[in-house]
């Protein structure tokens, strides 16, 4: 299973983000933490396009949230 993770090839399991390094900027603040970044063009999760031309595609839900306690160490 691990051999399919993070590879960019047919049959692999990789999430991809395409962004413009000249335009990428974080817009989140303490008051508005859920503000999306700008400059992100495309995002694919499990091979499903969730952000297209900089816009979140409505009704598309791919993957699942990764949750961990604050301060948890990665394995």
PDB file of N, CA, C, O and CB in Angstrom:
ATOM      1  N   UNK A   1       0.822  -1.196   0.000  1.00  0.00           N
ATOM      2  CA  UNK A   1       0.000   0.000   0.000  1.00  0.00           C
ATOM      3  C   UNK A   1       0.863   1.255   0.000  1.00  0.00           C
ATOM      4  O   UNK A   1       0.560   2.201  -0.727  1.00  0.00           O
ATOM      5  CB  UNK A   1      -0.934   0.001   1.203  1.00  0.00           C
ATOM      6  N   UNK A   2       1.914   1.290   0.784  1.00  0.00           N
ATOM      7  CA  UNK A   2       2.770   2.454   0.890  1.00  0.00           C
ATOM      8  C   UNK A   2       3.462   2.786  -0.438  1.00  0.00           C
ATOM      9  O   UNK A   2       3.767   3.951  -0.691  1.00  0.00           O
ATOM     10  CB  UNK A   2       3.804   2.232   1.973  1.00  0.00           C
ATOM     11  N   UNK A   3       3.711   1.799  -1.278  1.00  0.00           N
ATOM     12  CA  UNK A   3       4.383   2.029  -2.557  1.00  0.00           C
ATOM     13  C   UNK A   3       3.531   2.876  -3.497  1.00  0.00           C
ATOM     14  O   UNK A   3       4.060   3.462  -4.441  1.00  0.00           O
ATOM     15  CB  UNK A   3       4.720   0.698  -3.221  1.00  0.00           C
ATOM     16  N   UNK A   4       2.217   2.951  -3.255  1.00  0.00           N
ATOM     17  CA  UNK A   4       1.330   3.752  -4.092  1.00  0.00           C
ATOM     18  C   UNK A   4       1.161   5.176  -3.560  1.00  0.00           C
ATOM     19  O   UNK A   4       0.610   6.028  -4.258  1.00  0.00           O
ATOM     20  CB  UNK A   4      -0.025   3.080  -4.198  1.00  0.00           C
ATOM     21  N   UNK A   5       1.616   5.445  -2.360  1.00  0.00           N
ATOM     22  CA  UNK A   5       1.440   6.761  -1.751  1.00  0.00           C
ATOM     23  C   UNK A   5       2.452   7.770  -2.284  1.00  0.00           C
ATOM     24  O   UNK A   5       3.642   7.472  -2.390  1.00  0.00           O
ATOM     25  CB  UNK A   5       1.560   6.658  -0.238  1.00  0.00           C
ATOM     26  N   UNK A   6       1.966   8.974  -2.621  1.00  0.00           N
ATOM     27  CA  UNK A   6       2.849  10.074  -2.977  1.00  0.00           C
ATOM     28  C   UNK A   6       3.556   9.956  -4.302  1.00  0.00           C
ATOM     29  O   UNK A   6       4.504  10.698  -4.556  1.00  0.00           O
ATOM     30  CB  UNK A   6       3.843  10.229  -1.949  1.00  0.00           C
ATOM     31  N   UNK A   7       3.132   9.056  -5.149  1.00  0.00           N
ATOM     32  CA  UNK A   7       3.753   8.889  -6.458  1.00  0.00           C
ATOM     33  C   UNK A   7       2.855   9.521  -7.521  1.00  0.00           C
ATOM     34  O   UNK A   7       1.630   9.453  -7.419  1.00  0.00           O
ATOM     35  CB  UNK A   7       4.005   7.382  -6.769  1.00  0.00           C
ATOM     36  N   UNK A   8       3.447  10.126  -8.522  1.00  0.00           N
ATOM     37  CA  UNK A   8       2.682  10.692  -9.630  1.00  0.00           C
ATOM     38  C   UNK A   8       2.813   9.732 -10.804  1.00  0.00           C
ATOM     39  O   UNK A   8       3.732   9.831 -11.617  1.00  0.00           O
ATOM     40  CB  UNK A   8       3.183  12.139 -10.010  1.00  0.00           C
ATOM     41  N   UNK A   9       1.869   8.803 -10.868  1.00  0.00           N
ATOM     42  CA  UNK A   9       1.819   7.846 -11.968  1.00  0.00           C
ATOM     43  C   UNK A   9       0.466   7.152 -11.931  1.00  0.00           C
ATOM     44  O   UNK A   9      -0.242   7.214 -10.926  1.00  0.00           O
ATOM     45  CB  UNK A   9       2.988   6.809 -11.879  1.00  0.00           C
ATOM     46  N   UNK A  10       0.111   6.499 -13.014  1.00  0.00           N
ATOM     47  CA  UNK A  10      -1.156   5.809 -13.131  1.00  0.00           C
ATOM     48  C   UNK A  10      -1.308   4.792 -12.004  1.00  0.00           C
ATOM     49  O   UNK A  10      -0.419   3.972 -11.777  1.00  0.00           O
ATOM     50  CB  UNK A  10      -1.272   5.126 -14.496  1.00  0.00           C
ATOM     51  N   UNK A  11      -2.436   4.847 -11.301  1.00  0.00           N
ATOM     52  CA  UNK A  11      -2.712   3.906 -10.224  1.00  0.00           C
ATOM     53  C   UNK A  11      -2.146   4.302  -8.881  1.00  0.00           C
ATOM     54  O   UNK A  11      -2.380   3.613  -7.888  1.00  0.00           O
ATOM     55  CB  UNK A  11      -2.190   2.586 -10.586  1.00  0.00           C
ATOM     56  N   UNK A  12      -1.403   5.400  -8.825  1.00  0.00           N
ATOM     57  CA  UNK A  12      -0.810   5.840  -7.562  1.00  0.00           C
ATOM     58  C   UNK A  12      -1.811   6.689  -6.779  1.00  0.00           C
ATOM     59  O   UNK A  12      -2.830   7.119  -7.319  1.00  0.00           O
ATOM     60  CB  UNK A  12       0.493   6.638  -7.818  1.00  0.00           C
ATOM     61  N   UNK A  13      -1.514   6.921  -5.519  1.00  0.00           N
ATOM     62  CA  UNK A  13      -2.369   7.675  -4.613  1.00  0.00           C
ATOM     63  C   UNK A  13      -1.610   8.918  -4.166  1.00  0.00           C
ATOM     64  O   UNK A  13      -0.890   8.891  -3.168  1.00  0.00           O
ATOM     65  CB  UNK A  13      -2.804   6.808  -3.387  1.00  0.00           C
ATOM     66  N   UNK A  14      -1.778  10.012  -4.917  1.00  0.00           N
ATOM     67  CA  UNK A  14      -1.091  11.256  -4.562  1.00  0.00           C
ATOM     68  C   UNK A  14      -2.083  12.411  -4.644  1.00  0.00           C
ATOM     69  O   UNK A  14      -2.906  12.464  -5.558  1.00  0.00           O
ATOM     70  CB  UNK A  14       0.133  11.511  -5.498  1.00  0.00           C
ATOM     71  N   UNK A  15      -2.005  13.319  -3.705  1.00  0.00           N
ATOM     72  CA  UNK A  15      -2.779  14.547  -3.749  1.00  0.00           C
ATOM     73  C   UNK A  15      -1.864  15.618  -4.326  1.00  0.00           C
ATOM     74  O   UNK A  15      -0.703  15.718  -3.930  1.00  0.00           O
ATOM     75  CB  UNK A  15      -3.328  14.949  -2.324  1.00  0.00           C
ATOM     76  N   UNK A  16      -2.369  16.415  -5.251  1.00  0.00           N
ATOM     77  CA  UNK A  16      -1.539  17.408  -5.936  1.00  0.00           C
ATOM     78  C   UNK A  16      -2.123  18.802  -5.782  1.00  0.00           C
ATOM     79  O   UNK A  16      -3.340  18.983  -5.817  1.00  0.00           O
ATOM     80  CB  UNK A  16      -1.397  17.060  -7.419  1.00  0.00           C
ATOM     81  N   UNK A  17      -1.249  19.782  -5.612  1.00  0.00           N
ATOM     82  CA  UNK A  17      -1.642  21.184  -5.602  1.00  0.00           C
ATOM     83  C   UNK A  17      -0.780  21.909  -6.619  1.00  0.00           C
ATOM     84  O   UNK A  17       0.447  21.820  -6.587  1.00  0.00           O
ATOM     85  CB  UNK A  17      -1.496  21.817  -4.176  1.00  0.00           C
ATOM     86  N   UNK A  18      -1.435  22.629  -7.527  1.00  0.00           N
ATOM     87  CA  UNK A  18      -0.738  23.412  -8.545  1.00  0.00           C
ATOM     88  C   UNK A  18      -0.936  24.881  -8.180  1.00  0.00           C
ATOM     89  O   UNK A  18      -2.065  25.358  -8.070  1.00  0.00           O
ATOM     90  CB  UNK A  18      -1.272  23.094 -10.007  1.00  0.00           C
ATOM     91  N   UNK A  19       0.180  25.592  -7.992  1.00  0.00           N
ATOM     92  CA  UNK A  19       0.075  26.993  -7.596  1.00  0.00           C
ATOM     93  C   UNK A  19       1.110  27.831  -8.315  1.00  0.00           C
ATOM     94  O   UNK A  19       2.090  27.313  -8.849  1.00  0.00           O
ATOM     95  CB  UNK A  19       0.237  27.140  -6.086  1.00  0.00           C
ATOM     96  N   UNK A  20       0.879  29.128  -8.320  1.00  0.00           N
ATOM     97  CA  UNK A  20       1.799  30.084  -8.914  1.00  0.00           C
ATOM     98  C   UNK A  20       2.683  30.630  -7.790  1.00  0.00           C
ATOM     99  O   UNK A  20       2.179  31.316  -6.901  1.00  0.00           O
ATOM    100  CB  UNK A  20       1.027  31.240  -9.659  1.00  0.00           C
ATOM    101  N   UNK A  21       3.977  30.346  -7.807  1.00  0.00           N
ATOM    102  CA  UNK A  21       4.841  30.795  -6.711  1.00  0.00           C
ATOM    103  C   UNK A  21       4.938  32.315  -6.604  1.00  0.00           C
ATOM    104  O   UNK A  21       5.303  32.838  -5.551  1.00  0.00           O
ATOM    105  CB  UNK A  21       6.221  30.221  -6.885  1.00  0.00           C
ATOM    106  N   UNK A  22       4.618  33.021  -7.675  1.00  0.00           N
ATOM    107  CA  UNK A  22       4.642  34.493  -7.643  1.00  0.00           C
ATOM    108  C   UNK A  22       3.374  35.068  -7.007  1.00  0.00           C
ATOM    109  O   UNK A  22       3.361  36.226  -6.591  1.00  0.00           O
ATOM    110  CB  UNK A  22       4.806  35.051  -9.063  1.00  0.00           C
ATOM    111  N   UNK A  23       2.317  34.269  -6.931  1.00  0.00           N
ATOM    112  CA  UNK A  23       1.035  34.777  -6.445  1.00  0.00           C
ATOM    113  C   UNK A  23       0.546  34.129  -5.157  1.00  0.00           C
ATOM    114  O   UNK A  23      -0.400  34.624  -4.544  1.00  0.00           O
ATOM    115  CB  UNK A  23       0.007  34.593  -7.495  1.00  0.00           C
ATOM    116  N   UNK A  24       1.167  33.038  -4.735  1.00  0.00           N
ATOM    117  CA  UNK A  24       0.668  32.317  -3.556  1.00  0.00           C
ATOM    118  C   UNK A  24       0.833  33.172  -2.302  1.00  0.00           C
ATOM    119  O   UNK A  24       1.900  33.729  -2.044  1.00  0.00           O
ATOM    120  CB  UNK A  24       1.408  30.967  -3.386  1.00  0.00           C
ATOM    121  N   UNK A  25      -0.247  33.260  -1.531  1.00  0.00           N
ATOM    122  CA  UNK A  25      -0.201  34.026  -0.279  1.00  0.00           C
ATOM    123  C   UNK A  25      -1.284  33.501   0.663  1.00  0.00           C
ATOM    124  O   UNK A  25      -2.393  33.179   0.236  1.00  0.00           O
ATOM    125  CB  UNK A  25      -0.394  35.560  -0.547  1.00  0.00           C
ATOM    126  N   UNK A  26      -0.951  33.423   1.923  1.00  0.00           N
ATOM    127  CA  UNK A  26      -1.884  32.982   2.952  1.00  0.00           C
ATOM    128  C   UNK A  26      -2.718  34.180   3.385  1.00  0.00           C
ATOM    129  O   UNK A  26      -2.168  35.227   3.725  1.00  0.00           O
ATOM    130  CB  UNK A  26      -1.133  32.349   4.169  1.00  0.00           C
ATOM    131  N   UNK A  27      -4.028  34.037   3.374  1.00  0.00           N
ATOM    132  CA  UNK A  27      -4.937  35.118   3.766  1.00  0.00           C
ATOM    133  C   UNK A  27      -5.575  34.880   5.137  1.00  0.00           C
ATOM    134  O   UNK A  27      -6.326  35.729   5.618  1.00  0.00           O
ATOM    135  CB  UNK A  27      -6.026  35.280   2.719  1.00  0.00           C
ATOM    136  N   UNK A  28      -5.292  33.748   5.767  1.00  0.00           N
ATOM    137  CA  UNK A  28      -5.886  33.442   7.071  1.00  0.00           C
ATOM    138  C   UNK A  28      -5.340  34.387   8.143  1.00  0.00           C
ATOM    139  O   UNK A  28      -4.171  34.773   8.118  1.00  0.00           O
ATOM    140  CB  UNK A  28      -5.611  31.971   7.463  1.00  0.00           C
ATOM    141  N   UNK A  29      -6.210  34.745   9.076  1.00  0.00           N
ATOM    142  CA  UNK A  29      -5.830  35.576  10.220  1.00  0.00           C
ATOM    143  C   UNK A  29      -6.348  34.901  11.492  1.00  0.00           C
ATOM    144  O   UNK A  29      -7.059  33.899  11.413  1.00  0.00           O
ATOM    145  CB  UNK A  29      -6.399  37.041  10.082  1.00  0.00           C
ATOM    146  N   UNK A  30      -6.005  35.430  12.635  1.00  0.00           N
ATOM    147  CA  UNK A  30      -6.535  34.887  13.883  1.00  0.00           C
ATOM    148  C   UNK A  30      -8.048  35.057  13.933  1.00  0.00           C
ATOM    149  O   UNK A  30      -8.750  34.191  14.455  1.00  0.00           O
ATOM    150  CB  UNK A  30      -5.877  35.571  15.096  1.00  0.00           C
ATOM    151  N   UNK A  31      -8.554  36.156  13.401  1.00  0.00           N
ATOM    152  CA  UNK A  31      -9.986  36.416  13.402  1.00  0.00           C
ATOM    153  C   UNK A  31     -10.724  35.589  12.338  1.00  0.00           C
ATOM    154  O   UNK A  31     -11.869  35.190  12.549  1.00  0.00           O
ATOM    155  CB  UNK A  31     -10.240  37.900  13.176  1.00  0.00           C
ATOM    156  N   UNK A  32     -10.076  35.335  11.208  1.00  0.00           N
ATOM    157  CA  UNK A  32     -10.674  34.583  10.097  1.00  0.00           C
ATOM    158  C   UNK A  32      -9.734  33.453   9.672  1.00  0.00           C
ATOM    159  O   UNK A  32      -9.127  33.527   8.603  1.00  0.00           O
ATOM    160  CB  UNK A  32     -10.977  35.523   8.890  1.00  0.00           C
ATOM    161  N   UNK A  33      -9.607  32.404  10.500  1.00  0.00           N
ATOM    162  CA  UNK A  33      -8.624  31.347  10.232  1.00  0.00           C
ATOM    163  C   UNK A  33      -8.931  30.463   9.021  1.00  0.00           C
ATOM    164  O   UNK A  33      -8.035  29.783   8.520  1.00  0.00           O
ATOM    165  CB  UNK A  33      -8.507  30.482  11.431  1.00  0.00           C
ATOM    166  N   UNK A  34     -10.167  30.459   8.545  1.00  0.00           N
ATOM    167  CA  UNK A  34     -10.536  29.573   7.436  1.00  0.00           C
ATOM    168  C   UNK A  34     -10.429  30.249   6.068  1.00  0.00           C
ATOM    169  O   UNK A  34     -10.881  29.680   5.074  1.00  0.00           O
ATOM    170  CB  UNK A  34     -11.947  29.069   7.635  1.00  0.00           C
ATOM    171  N   UNK A  35      -9.851  31.433   5.992  1.00  0.00           N
ATOM    172  CA  UNK A  35      -9.686  32.116   4.705  1.00  0.00           C
ATOM    173  C   UNK A  35      -8.757  31.295   3.812  1.00  0.00           C
ATOM    174  O   UNK A  35      -7.676  30.898   4.247  1.00  0.00           O
ATOM    175  CB  UNK A  35      -9.124  33.558   4.906  1.00  0.00           C
ATOM    176  N   UNK A  36      -9.165  31.039   2.574  1.00  0.00           N
ATOM    177  CA  UNK A  36      -8.292  30.254   1.686  1.00  0.00           C
ATOM    178  C   UNK A  36      -7.098  31.070   1.192  1.00  0.00           C
ATOM    179  O   UNK A  36      -7.150  32.298   1.127  1.00  0.00           O
ATOM    180  CB  UNK A  36      -9.090  29.734   0.487  1.00  0.00           C
ATOM    181  N   UNK A  37      -6.043  30.377   0.855  1.00  0.00           N
ATOM    182  CA  UNK A  37      -4.872  31.025   0.263  1.00  0.00           C
ATOM    183  C   UNK A  37      -5.221  31.506  -1.137  1.00  0.00           C
ATOM    184  O   UNK A  37      -6.152  30.994  -1.759  1.00  0.00           O
ATOM    185  CB  UNK A  37      -3.654  30.057   0.223  1.00  0.00           C
ATOM    186  N   UNK A  38      -4.481  32.482  -1.632  1.00  0.00           N
ATOM    187  CA  UNK A  38      -4.629  32.935  -3.015  1.00  0.00           C
ATOM    188  C   UNK A  38      -3.453  32.406  -3.820  1.00  0.00           C
ATOM    189  O   UNK A  38      -2.370  32.183  -3.277  1.00  0.00           O
ATOM    190  CB  UNK A  38      -4.710  34.498  -3.101  1.00  0.00           C
ATOM    191  N   UNK A  39      -3.667  32.208  -5.105  1.00  0.00           N
ATOM    192  CA  UNK A  39      -2.613  31.727  -5.987  1.00  0.00           C
ATOM    193  C   UNK A  39      -2.661  30.232  -6.243  1.00  0.00           C
ATOM    194  O   UNK A  39      -1.884  29.715  -7.045  1.00  0.00           O
ATOM    195  CB  UNK A  39      -1.292  32.080  -5.419  1.00  0.00           C
ATOM    196  N   UNK A  40      -3.577  29.524  -5.560  1.00  0.00           N
ATOM    197  CA  UNK A  40      -3.735  28.089  -5.780  1.00  0.00           C
ATOM    198  C   UNK A  40      -4.611  27.913  -7.012  1.00  0.00           C
ATOM    199  O   UNK A  40      -5.755  28.365  -7.028  1.00  0.00           O
ATOM    200  CB  UNK A  40      -4.359  27.371  -4.524  1.00  0.00           C
ATOM    201  N   UNK A  41      -4.084  27.259  -8.044  1.00  0.00           N
ATOM    202  CA  UNK A  41      -4.814  27.084  -9.304  1.00  0.00           C
ATOM    203  C   UNK A  41      -5.663  25.822  -9.314  1.00  0.00           C
ATOM    204  O   UNK A  41      -6.847  25.863  -9.650  1.00  0.00           O
ATOM    205  CB  UNK A  41      -3.844  27.048 -10.465  1.00  0.00           C
ATOM    206  N   UNK A  42      -5.045  24.686  -8.938  1.00  0.00           N
ATOM    207  CA  UNK A  42      -5.731  23.394  -8.989  1.00  0.00           C
ATOM    208  C   UNK A  42      -5.335  22.551  -7.792  1.00  0.00           C
ATOM    209  O   UNK A  42      -4.195  22.603  -7.330  1.00  0.00           O
ATOM    210  CB  UNK A  42      -5.410  22.650 -10.302  1.00  0.00           C
ATOM    211  N   UNK A  43      -6.296  21.764  -7.290  1.00  0.00           N
ATOM    212  CA  UNK A  43      -6.022  20.790  -6.233  1.00  0.00           C
ATOM    213  C   UNK A  43      -6.737  19.502  -6.615  1.00  0.00           C
ATOM    214  O   UNK A  43      -7.934  19.503  -6.903  1.00  0.00           O
ATOM    215  CB  UNK A  43      -6.489  21.312  -4.816  1.00  0.00           C
ATOM    216  N   UNK A  44      -5.988  18.407  -6.613  1.00  0.00           N
ATOM    217  CA  UNK A  44      -6.559  17.081  -6.837  1.00  0.00           C
ATOM    218  C   UNK A  44      -6.363  16.264  -5.571  1.00  0.00           C
ATOM    219  O   UNK A  44      -5.257  16.184  -5.036  1.00  0.00           O
ATOM    220  CB  UNK A  44      -5.904  16.373  -8.073  1.00  0.00           C
ATOM    221  N   UNK A  45      -7.449  15.657  -5.095  1.00  0.00           N
ATOM    222  CA  UNK A  45      -7.410  14.792  -3.920  1.00  0.00           C
ATOM    223  C   UNK A  45      -7.968  13.442  -4.342  1.00  0.00           C
ATOM    224  O   UNK A  45      -9.097  13.344  -4.823  1.00  0.00           O
ATOM    225  CB  UNK A  45      -8.224  15.403  -2.714  1.00  0.00           C
ATOM    226  N   UNK A  46      -7.171  12.413  -4.156  1.00  0.00           N
ATOM    227  CA  UNK A  46      -7.560  11.068  -4.599  1.00  0.00           C
ATOM    228  C   UNK A  46      -7.951  11.059  -6.078  1.00  0.00           C
ATOM    229  O   UNK A  46      -8.839  10.311  -6.486  1.00  0.00           O
ATOM    230  CB  UNK A  46      -8.727  10.543  -3.747  1.00  0.00           C
ATOM    231  N   UNK A  47      -7.293  11.881  -6.864  1.00  0.00           N
ATOM    232  CA  UNK A  47      -7.561  11.934  -8.295  1.00  0.00           C
ATOM    233  C   UNK A  47      -8.791  12.730  -8.671  1.00  0.00           C
ATOM    234  O   UNK A  47      -9.174  12.765  -9.841  1.00  0.00           O
ATOM    235  CB  UNK A  47      -7.700  10.565  -8.818  1.00  0.00           C
ATOM    236  N   UNK A  48      -9.417  13.373  -7.693  1.00  0.00           N
ATOM    237  CA  UNK A  48     -10.628  14.150  -7.940  1.00  0.00           C
ATOM    238  C   UNK A  48     -10.280  15.637  -7.858  1.00  0.00           C
ATOM    239  O   UNK A  48      -9.673  16.088  -6.888  1.00  0.00           O
ATOM    240  CB  UNK A  48     -11.754  13.780  -6.920  1.00  0.00           C
ATOM    241  N   UNK A  49     -10.667  16.381  -8.874  1.00  0.00           N
ATOM    242  CA  UNK A  49     -10.404  17.816  -8.938  1.00  0.00           C
ATOM    243  C   UNK A  49     -11.326  18.537  -7.960  1.00  0.00           C
ATOM    244  O   UNK A  49     -12.543  18.533  -8.143  1.00  0.00           O
ATOM    245  CB  UNK A  49     -10.599  18.356 -10.383  1.00  0.00           C
ATOM    246  N   UNK A  50     -10.753  19.163  -6.913  1.00  0.00           N
ATOM    247  CA  UNK A  50     -11.557  19.872  -5.924  1.00  0.00           C
ATOM    248  C   UNK A  50     -11.423  21.389  -6.042  1.00  0.00           C
ATOM    249  O   UNK A  50     -12.330  22.119  -5.644  1.00  0.00           O
ATOM    250  CB  UNK A  50     -11.163  19.431  -4.531  1.00  0.00           C
ATOM    251  N   UNK A  51     -10.314  21.868  -6.578  1.00  0.00           N
ATOM    252  CA  UNK A  51     -10.143  23.287  -6.890  1.00  0.00           C
ATOM    253  C   UNK A  51      -9.780  23.369  -8.358  1.00  0.00           C
ATOM    254  O   UNK A  51      -8.830  22.731  -8.811  1.00  0.00           O
ATOM    255  CB  UNK A  51      -9.043  23.968  -5.980  1.00  0.00           C
ATOM    256  N   UNK A  52     -10.548  24.163  -9.104  1.00  0.00           N
ATOM    257  CA  UNK A  52     -10.332  24.304 -10.538  1.00  0.00           C
ATOM    258  C   UNK A  52     -10.261  25.783 -10.880  1.00  0.00           C
ATOM    259  O   UNK A  52     -11.174  26.547 -10.566  1.00  0.00           O
ATOM    260  CB  UNK A  52     -11.456  23.602 -11.348  1.00  0.00           C
ATOM    261  N   UNK A  53      -9.166  26.185 -11.529  1.00  0.00           N
ATOM    262  CA  UNK A  53      -8.946  27.589 -11.903  1.00  0.00           C
ATOM    263  C   UNK A  53      -9.111  28.511 -10.698  1.00  0.00           C
ATOM    264  O   UNK A  53      -9.668  29.603 -10.809  1.00  0.00           O
ATOM    265  CB  UNK A  53      -9.919  28.006 -13.019  1.00  0.00           C
ATOM    266  N   UNK A  54      -8.616  28.054  -9.541  1.00  0.00           N
ATOM    267  CA  UNK A  54      -8.625  28.872  -8.338  1.00  0.00           C
ATOM    268  C   UNK A  54      -9.927  28.873  -7.565  1.00  0.00           C
ATOM    269  O   UNK A  54     -10.034  29.568  -6.555  1.00  0.00           O
ATOM    270  CB  UNK A  54      -8.294  30.245  -8.694  1.00  0.00           C
ATOM    271  N   UNK A  55     -10.916  28.121  -8.006  1.00  0.00           N
ATOM    272  CA  UNK A  55     -12.229  28.093  -7.343  1.00  0.00           C
ATOM    273  C   UNK A  55     -12.534  26.694  -6.817  1.00  0.00           C
ATOM    274  O   UNK A  55     -12.311  25.695  -7.501  1.00  0.00           O
ATOM    275  CB  UNK A  55     -13.342  28.550  -8.316  1.00  0.00           C
ATOM    276  N   UNK A  56     -13.051  26.643  -5.584  1.00  0.00           N
ATOM    277  CA  UNK A  56     -13.488  25.385  -4.995  1.00  0.00           C
ATOM    278  C   UNK A  56     -14.698  24.891  -5.775  1.00  0.00           C
ATOM    279  O   UNK A  56     -15.650  25.641  -5.991  1.00  0.00           O
ATOM    280  CB  UNK A  56     -13.822  25.550  -3.477  1.00  0.00           C
ATOM    281  N   UNK A  57     -14.664  23.639  -6.196  1.00  0.00           N
ATOM    282  CA  UNK A  57     -15.788  23.070  -6.953  1.00  0.00           C
ATOM    283  C   UNK A  57     -16.896  22.691  -5.988  1.00  0.00           C
ATOM    284  O   UNK A  57     -16.672  21.889  -5.082  1.00  0.00           O
ATOM    285  CB  UNK A  57     -15.339  21.832  -7.785  1.00  0.00           C
ATOM    286  N   UNK A  58     -18.087  23.249  -6.162  1.00  0.00           N
ATOM    287  CA  UNK A  58     -19.192  22.974  -5.235  1.00  0.00           C
ATOM    288  C   UNK A  58     -19.612  21.515  -5.271  1.00  0.00           C
ATOM    289  O   UNK A  58     -19.650  20.889  -6.331  1.00  0.00           O
ATOM    290  CB  UNK A  58     -20.386  23.858  -5.561  1.00  0.00           C
ATOM    291  N   UNK A  59     -19.925  20.990  -4.106  1.00  0.00           N
ATOM    292  CA  UNK A  59     -20.430  19.630  -4.000  1.00  0.00           C
ATOM    293  C   UNK A  59     -19.391  18.536  -4.122  1.00  0.00           C
ATOM    294  O   UNK A  59     -19.736  17.355  -4.090  1.00  0.00           O
ATOM    295  CB  UNK A  59     -21.442  19.420  -5.018  1.00  0.00           C
ATOM    296  N   UNK A  60     -18.120  18.904  -4.262  1.00  0.00           N
ATOM    297  CA  UNK A  60     -17.066  17.906  -4.402  1.00  0.00           C
ATOM    298  C   UNK A  60     -16.435  17.660  -3.035  1.00  0.00           C
ATOM    299  O   UNK A  60     -15.959  18.590  -2.383  1.00  0.00           O
ATOM    300  CB  UNK A  60     -15.993  18.364  -5.436  1.00  0.00           C
ATOM    301  N   UNK A  61     -16.436  16.412  -2.613  1.00  0.00           N
ATOM    302  CA  UNK A  61     -15.825  16.037  -1.339  1.00  0.00           C
ATOM    303  C   UNK A  61     -14.949  14.814  -1.592  1.00  0.00           C
ATOM    304  O   UNK A  61     -15.458  13.715  -1.813  1.00  0.00           O
ATOM    305  CB  UNK A  61     -16.916  15.743  -0.234  1.00  0.00           C
ATOM    306  N   UNK A  62     -13.665  15.002  -1.560  1.00  0.00           N
ATOM    307  CA  UNK A  62     -12.721  13.910  -1.807  1.00  0.00           C
ATOM    308  C   UNK A  62     -11.807  13.766  -0.601  1.00  0.00           C
ATOM    309  O   UNK A  62     -11.494  14.753   0.066  1.00  0.00           O
ATOM    310  CB  UNK A  62     -11.891  14.162  -3.102  1.00  0.00           C
ATOM    311  N   UNK A  63     -11.390  12.574  -0.328  1.00  0.00           N
ATOM    312  CA  UNK A  63     -10.460  12.357   0.789  1.00  0.00           C
ATOM    313  C   UNK A  63     -11.172  12.472   2.127  1.00  0.00           C
ATOM    314  O   UNK A  63     -12.400  12.434   2.205  1.00  0.00           O
ATOM    315  CB  UNK A  63      -9.303  13.359   0.728  1.00  0.00           C
ATOM    316  N   UNK A  64     -10.374  12.614   3.174  1.00  0.00           N
ATOM    317  CA  UNK A  64     -10.917  12.769   4.520  1.00  0.00           C
ATOM    318  C   UNK A  64      -9.936  13.607   5.327  1.00  0.00           C
ATOM    319  O   UNK A  64      -8.744  13.646   5.022  1.00  0.00           O
ATOM    320  CB  UNK A  64     -11.173  11.380   5.203  1.00  0.00           C
ATOM    321  N   UNK A  65     -10.433  14.262   6.334  1.00  0.00           N
ATOM    322  CA  UNK A  65      -9.610  15.129   7.169  1.00  0.00           C
ATOM    323  C   UNK A  65      -8.606  14.312   7.970  1.00  0.00           C
ATOM    324  O   UNK A  65      -8.907  13.202   8.409  1.00  0.00           O
ATOM    325  CB  UNK A  65     -10.489  15.960   8.109  1.00  0.00           C
ATOM    326  N   UNK A  66      -7.423  14.861   8.156  1.00  0.00           N
ATOM    327  CA  UNK A  66      -6.406  14.249   8.994  1.00  0.00           C
ATOM    328  C   UNK A  66      -6.471  14.958  10.331  1.00  0.00           C
ATOM    329  O   UNK A  66      -6.308  16.177  10.400  1.00  0.00           O
ATOM    330  CB  UNK A  66      -4.970  14.341   8.350  1.00  0.00           C
ATOM    331  N   UNK A  67      -6.702  14.220  11.373  1.00  0.00           N
ATOM    332  CA  UNK A  67      -6.850  14.808  12.707  1.00  0.00           C
ATOM    333  C   UNK A  67      -5.780  14.240  13.641  1.00  0.00           C
ATOM    334  O   UNK A  67      -5.453  13.055  13.590  1.00  0.00           O
ATOM    335  CB  UNK A  67      -8.273  14.537  13.278  1.00  0.00           C
ATOM    336  N   UNK A  68      -5.253  15.104  14.483  1.00  0.00           N
ATOM    337  CA  UNK A  68      -4.284  14.689  15.485  1.00  0.00           C
ATOM    338  C   UNK A  68      -4.370  15.673  16.651  1.00  0.00           C
ATOM    339  O   UNK A  68      -4.668  16.849  16.443  1.00  0.00           O
ATOM    340  CB  UNK A  68      -2.831  14.630  14.889  1.00  0.00           C
ATOM    341  N   UNK A  69      -4.117  15.215  17.849  1.00  0.00           N
ATOM    342  CA  UNK A  69      -4.106  16.137  18.989  1.00  0.00           C
ATOM    343  C   UNK A  69      -3.006  17.190  18.801  1.00  0.00           C
ATOM    344  O   UNK A  69      -1.959  16.913  18.216  1.00  0.00           O
ATOM    345  CB  UNK A  69      -3.896  15.359  20.321  1.00  0.00           C
ATOM    346  N   UNK A  70      -3.259  18.381  19.302  1.00  0.00           N
ATOM    347  CA  UNK A  70      -2.254  19.446  19.224  1.00  0.00           C
ATOM    348  C   UNK A  70      -1.011  18.997  19.980  1.00  0.00           C
ATOM    349  O   UNK A  70      -1.094  18.509  21.107  1.00  0.00           O
ATOM    350  CB  UNK A  70      -2.803  20.792  19.806  1.00  0.00           C
ATOM    351  N   UNK A  71       0.149  19.171  19.335  1.00  0.00           N
ATOM    352  CA  UNK A  71       1.411  18.783  19.942  1.00  0.00           C
ATOM    353  C   UNK A  71       1.777  17.329  19.734  1.00  0.00           C
ATOM    354  O   UNK A  71       2.802  16.865  20.233  1.00  0.00           O
ATOM    355  CB  UNK A  71       1.370  19.066  21.385  1.00  0.00           C
ATOM    356  N   UNK A  72       0.948  16.607  19.003  1.00  0.00           N
ATOM    357  CA  UNK A  72       1.241  15.187  18.751  1.00  0.00           C
ATOM    358  C   UNK A  72       2.448  15.059  17.830  1.00  0.00           C
ATOM    359  O   UNK A  72       2.624  15.856  16.909  1.00  0.00           O
ATOM    360  CB  UNK A  72       0.012  14.468  18.130  1.00  0.00           C
ATOM    361  N   UNK A  73       3.256  14.077  18.078  1.00  0.00           N
ATOM    362  CA  UNK A  73       4.426  13.831  17.241  1.00  0.00           C
ATOM    363  C   UNK A  73       4.045  12.949  16.065  1.00  0.00           C
ATOM    364  O   UNK A  73       3.259  12.015  16.222  1.00  0.00           O
ATOM    365  CB  UNK A  73       5.557  13.180  18.058  1.00  0.00           C
ATOM    366  N   UNK A  74       4.598  13.235  14.874  1.00  0.00           N
ATOM    367  CA  UNK A  74       4.336  12.342  13.738  1.00  0.00           C
ATOM    368  C   UNK A  74       4.984  10.980  13.981  1.00  0.00           C
ATOM    369  O   UNK A  74       5.995  10.877  14.676  1.00  0.00           O
ATOM    370  CB  UNK A  74       4.864  12.964  12.416  1.00  0.00           C
ATOM    371  N   UNK A  75       4.393   9.945  13.404  1.00  0.00           N
ATOM    372  CA  UNK A  75       4.951   8.599  13.600  1.00  0.00           C
ATOM    373  C   UNK A  75       6.125   8.348  12.735  1.00  0.00           C
ATOM    374  O   UNK A  75       6.706   7.264  12.781  1.00  0.00           O
ATOM    375  CB  UNK A  75       3.925   7.555  13.339  1.00  0.00           C
TER     376      UNK A  75
END
